[in-house]
């Protein structure tokens, strides 16, 4: 590998690692733990490359490809595969929110999550109830106890008619790492999509689109965030409903594919604008 290409790869790695290492430092995850994880990921991906090339996956070959000492390759190869140890699962609250916003029985005419009656209510419930929603996502969960816990956390609230309304799950205790995990999964999928699109013979079906601006003033940022929030939510809700329907069809047909989509807006103050900022006519749309 040329020094120039190696430097570019390390620069990409630094960009991706900075927010992750910031989190690790804050939560007390040290270099030793991270170094062990890196060894495992290196070996996992080297084994994947050897398999794709039809080559034998020996300890010597894995050590040569990764730079991991052969004794560590042997030790790591004797434990469970990394994929089995990741163990990241969406929380029940995330699953409920996705179904609430993606199923036509639980949304209003504008496509937003509508307040849901309790099945135990004396009033005649219109459409799906909160109990229906919970039972579809997770069988056997005590709905009353779950509702009480989420009310206390602020995940949901009751309106004047006693109907259950969705709150802000990002502020719920215990949901911070679920949100970070979901964000990491989307970021990883975007990198995988870029990798797949560059693979020889790829159909380039994966959509990659981004907008970047530099040298902006603070007064313009609220409007940009608001546009992203409004348009991203409208499109995201519509796409979520399509994905929900596709999941139902996939469950019936034994589907094996995974799909992801994400919208993000981010602004940060920089020490000095880059050269591109001095040329507003330069391209800032990336696909």
LINSULGI-V841328 format. One record per helix or strand. SS is the DSSP state (H for helix, E for strand). FROM is the first residue (numbers start at 0). LEN is the number of residues. If there is no record, write none. Layout:
BEGIN
((SS:FROM:LEN) (SS:FROM:LEN))
END
This chain:
BEGIN
((H:2:24) (H:30:22) (H:58:8) (H:69:8) (H:81:5) (H:91:11) (H:103:3) (E:106:1) (E:112:1) (E:115:1) (H:129:8) (H:142:11) (E:155:3) (E:163:3) (H:168:3) (H:175:23) (E:209:2) (H:217:36) (H:274:4) (E:284:2))
END
